[in-house]
Amino acid sequence: MRVPFVLAIVCVCAAPSHVSAQSAGSSLRFGHTALEANQQQSLKVVARDLSGSALAGAAVTASVRYGKVPRTYRLHRTDSSGDTYLAFRVPAHPGTSIATVGVTISNGYLEQALSGSFHILGFSTPAAGPALRVATRLLPSVVVAPEPAYIVVTAETSSGRLAPHTNVWAAVLFAEGPVHLFARADSAGLATLRVPTTNVQVTERVRVKIAAQWGRNRGAFTSTLMVEASVATPVPTAAAIPAPTDSPTPTSLPTPT
């Protein structure tokens, strides 16, 4: 009896030089969505492999671009959780209101690309789009810490058209340190930002910078907020009343003999 032979042909394909993955669960997060020039910014990179597991030991580089000027940073390799961090200072004169960030994660054949951006308050981008009208109300006009204040922002185009879902950034410049806020306007172009005052120690007039963007339309507004430090009300205490003491009982003098 003849036993047939089966010829198996196995095709071995060469592995590609790298695999590019844009959405493997990795992420890029900023410490501030908006901040002043010459202030410190931070970012966190979370690296994941194609199955979503932590990618430890990966090489990470970041390129921060201010207009046409890029700055490149090499981060520490990712830890056992797939995380790595970077702290850097925004230039004093960035020449743009938006900084774009590109991150590359490399580990063997796997390479991933992430991107993001953050807003720089107080600077306009050259060749920007049409102006955006920004109106701001601070409520209440005088706030007593630690009660919060509220910034109500409305935005419309120069032609009077409402700007729905406008991105709004605010920098509240307290003496104790700046507070950065972000909100997205509703369909009527109205945004409300809550300002915490729990860290206020002294009565102060606080400068508030507002920046808004709707598509290519940009606008800015500056105002002031009066914050009064809370004064602790002394709690009255009852005065101590001395307890009455018994009067001494008189005794008769001895009769002389």
C-alpha positions as CSV (number, residue, x, y, z in Angstrom):
1,M,0.0,0.0,0.0
2,R,1.4,3.3,-1.0
3,V,1.2,6.2,1.5
4,P,0.7,9.5,-0.3
5,F,3.0,12.3,0.6
6,V,1.8,15.8,1.1
7,L,4.2,18.5,0.3
8,A,3.6,21.5,2.5
9,I,4.9,24.8,1.4
10,V,5.4,27.4,4.1
11,C,5.8,31.0,3.2
12,V,7.9,32.9,5.6
13,C,7.5,36.7,5.2
14,A,10.0,39.1,6.5
15,A,8.8,41.3,9.4
16,P,8.3,44.9,8.5
17,S,10.8,47.4,9.8
18,H,8.2,48.9,12.1
19,V,4.5,48.9,12.8
20,S,2.7,52.2,13.0
21,A,-0.2,52.4,15.4
22,Q,-2.3,55.5,16.0
23,S,-4.9,54.2,18.4
24,A,-3.5,51.4,20.5
25,G,-4.8,52.9,23.7
26,S,-1.9,55.2,24.3
27,S,-2.6,58.8,25.3
28,L,-1.1,62.2,25.8
29,R,-2.2,64.5,28.6
30,F,-1.2,68.1,29.5
31,G,-0.9,69.6,33.0
32,H,-2.6,72.8,31.6
33,T,-4.9,73.2,28.7
34,A,-4.0,76.9,28.8
35,L,-1.3,78.9,30.5
36,E,0.8,82.1,30.4
37,A,4.1,82.5,28.5
38,N,7.2,81.7,30.6
39,Q,5.2,79.3,32.8
40,Q,6.0,75.6,33.3
41,Q,4.0,73.1,31.4
42,S,3.9,69.3,31.9
43,L,2.8,66.4,29.9
44,K,2.2,62.7,30.7
45,V,2.5,59.9,28.1
46,V,0.7,56.6,28.7
47,A,2.0,53.9,26.3
48,R,0.0,50.8,25.5
49,D,0.8,47.9,23.1
50,L,-1.6,46.7,20.4
51,S,-3.5,44.6,23.0
52,G,-3.9,47.5,25.3
53,S,-1.4,46.3,27.9
54,A,1.2,48.6,29.5
55,L,4.2,49.1,27.3
56,A,7.2,49.3,29.6
57,G,10.7,50.4,28.5
58,A,9.6,52.2,25.4
59,A,11.6,55.2,24.1
60,V,9.6,58.4,23.9
61,T,10.4,61.7,22.2
62,A,8.3,64.9,22.1
63,S,8.4,67.8,19.7
64,V,6.8,71.1,20.9
65,R,6.2,73.5,18.1
66,Y,5.7,77.3,18.7
67,G,4.7,78.5,15.2
68,K,7.5,77.4,13.0
69,V,10.0,76.9,15.9
70,P,10.2,73.3,17.2
71,R,11.8,72.1,20.4
72,T,12.6,68.4,20.8
73,Y,12.7,66.6,24.1
74,R,13.8,63.0,24.9
75,L,11.7,61.6,27.8
76,H,12.7,58.9,30.3
77,R,11.7,55.4,29.1
78,T,8.3,54.3,30.2
79,D,8.0,52.6,33.6
80,S,6.3,49.3,34.4
81,S,2.9,51.0,34.0
82,G,3.8,52.4,30.6
83,D,4.0,56.0,31.9
84,T,6.6,58.7,31.4
85,Y,6.5,62.5,32.1
86,L,8.0,65.7,30.9
87,A,8.2,69.2,32.4
88,F,9.2,72.2,30.3
89,R,8.9,75.9,30.3
90,V,7.0,77.9,27.7
91,P,9.2,80.6,26.1
92,A,8.7,84.1,27.3
93,H,7.9,85.2,23.7
94,P,6.4,82.2,21.9
95,G,5.0,84.3,19.0
96,T,1.8,82.2,18.9
97,S,-1.3,81.5,20.9
98,I,-1.3,77.7,20.2
99,A,1.5,75.3,20.7
100,T,1.3,71.9,19.0
101,V,2.9,68.8,20.4
102,G,3.9,65.6,18.6
103,V,4.9,62.5,20.5
104,T,6.6,59.3,19.2
105,I,6.6,56.1,21.1
106,S,9.1,53.4,19.9
107,N,9.6,49.8,21.2
108,G,11.1,47.3,18.9
109,Y,9.0,47.0,15.7
110,L,6.2,49.0,17.3
111,E,6.0,52.7,16.7
112,Q,3.1,55.0,17.7
113,A,2.4,58.7,17.1
114,L,0.4,61.0,19.3
115,S,-0.5,64.7,19.0
116,G,-2.1,67.5,21.0
117,S,-2.0,71.2,21.6
118,F,-2.4,73.8,24.4
119,H,-3.2,77.5,24.4
120,I,-0.9,80.3,25.4
121,L,-2.8,83.2,26.9
122,G,-1.9,86.8,25.9
123,F,-0.4,86.0,22.5
124,S,-2.0,86.1,19.1
125,T,-1.2,83.8,16.2
126,P,-0.1,85.6,13.0
127,A,-2.5,85.3,10.1
128,A,-5.3,84.4,12.4
129,G,-8.9,84.3,11.2
130,P,-11.6,86.9,11.8
131,A,-12.0,88.4,15.2
132,L,-14.4,86.9,17.7
133,R,-16.4,89.3,20.0
134,V,-16.0,88.2,23.6
135,A,-18.2,89.6,26.4
136,T,-17.6,88.7,30.0
137,R,-19.5,89.1,33.3
138,L,-18.0,88.3,36.7
139,L,-20.5,87.2,39.3
140,P,-20.7,88.4,41.9
141,S,-18.8,91.7,41.4
142,V,-17.3,91.2,44.8
143,V,-16.8,87.7,46.2
144,V,-15.9,86.7,49.8
145,A,-13.5,83.7,50.0
146,P,-14.0,80.8,50.2
147,E,-17.2,81.3,48.2
148,P,-16.7,80.7,44.4
149,A,-17.0,83.3,41.7
150,Y,-18.3,82.7,38.2
151,I,-17.1,84.0,34.8
152,V,-19.9,84.1,32.2
153,V,-18.6,84.4,28.7
154,T,-20.6,85.0,25.5
155,A,-19.0,84.9,22.0
156,E,-20.2,86.0,18.6
157,T,-18.5,86.7,15.3
158,S,-17.9,90.3,14.0
159,S,-21.0,90.0,12.0
160,G,-23.1,89.3,15.1
161,R,-23.5,85.6,14.5
162,L,-23.6,83.4,17.6
163,A,-20.5,81.2,18.0
164,P,-21.8,77.9,19.5
165,H,-19.4,75.5,21.2
166,T,-16.7,78.0,21.4
167,N,-13.5,76.9,23.4
168,V,-12.9,79.3,26.3
169,W,-9.8,79.6,28.4
170,A,-9.3,81.7,31.5
171,A,-6.3,82.6,33.6
172,V,-7.2,84.0,37.0
173,L,-4.0,85.7,38.4
174,F,-4.4,85.4,42.2
175,A,-1.5,86.7,44.4
176,E,-1.3,83.1,45.8
177,G,-0.8,81.7,42.3
178,P,-2.6,81.6,38.9
179,V,-5.6,79.4,38.3
180,H,-6.2,78.1,34.8
181,L,-9.7,77.2,33.6
182,F,-11.3,75.8,30.5
183,A,-15.0,75.5,29.3
184,R,-16.8,74.8,26.1
185,A,-19.7,77.1,25.2
186,D,-23.2,75.7,24.7
187,S,-25.2,76.0,21.4
188,A,-26.0,79.7,22.2
189,G,-22.3,80.6,22.6
190,L,-22.6,80.9,26.4
191,A,-19.9,79.4,28.7
192,T,-19.7,79.5,32.5
193,L,-16.4,79.0,34.4
194,R,-16.4,78.4,38.2
195,V,-13.5,80.2,40.0
196,P,-12.4,78.6,43.3
197,T,-11.2,81.1,46.0
198,T,-10.4,78.6,48.8
199,N,-6.7,79.6,48.7
200,V,-7.2,83.3,49.0
201,Q,-5.4,84.7,52.0
202,V,-5.7,88.5,51.6
203,T,-8.2,90.8,50.0
204,E,-7.1,91.5,46.5
205,R,-8.1,92.8,43.0
206,V,-7.5,89.8,40.7
207,R,-6.7,90.2,37.0
208,V,-8.6,87.8,34.7
209,K,-7.6,87.0,31.1
210,I,-10.0,85.4,28.8
211,A,-9.2,83.8,25.4
212,A,-11.8,82.2,23.0
213,Q,-11.6,80.3,19.8
214,W,-14.3,79.2,17.4
215,G,-12.9,77.7,14.2
216,R,-10.4,80.3,12.8
217,N,-12.1,83.0,14.8
218,R,-10.3,84.2,17.9
219,G,-10.9,86.8,20.6
220,A,-9.7,87.9,24.0
221,F,-10.9,89.9,26.9
222,T,-9.3,91.2,30.2
223,S,-11.2,92.0,33.4
224,T,-10.7,92.2,37.1
225,L,-12.4,90.4,40.0
226,M,-12.5,91.7,43.6
227,V,-12.0,89.0,46.2
228,E,-12.2,89.7,49.9
229,A,-10.5,87.4,52.4
230,S,-12.8,85.9,54.9
231,V,-12.5,87.3,58.5
232,A,-13.0,84.8,61.2
233,T,-15.8,85.9,63.6
234,P,-14.7,85.4,67.2
235,V,-17.0,83.2,69.1
236,P,-18.1,84.9,72.4
237,T,-17.2,82.9,75.5
238,A,-19.0,83.2,78.8
239,A,-17.0,85.0,81.5
240,A,-16.1,82.8,84.4
241,I,-18.2,83.6,87.5
242,P,-16.4,82.7,90.7
243,A,-18.3,80.2,92.8
244,P,-19.6,81.7,96.1
245,T,-17.8,80.7,99.2
246,D,-19.4,80.2,102.7
247,S,-18.8,83.1,105.1
248,P,-16.8,82.0,108.2
249,T,-18.9,81.3,111.2
250,P,-18.0,83.8,114.1
251,T,-16.7,82.2,117.2
252,S,-17.0,83.6,120.8
253,L,-13.9,85.0,122.4
254,P,-12.6,83.2,125.5
255,T,-13.7,84.8,128.8
256,P,-10.6,86.2,130.6
257,T,-10.0,84.6,134.1
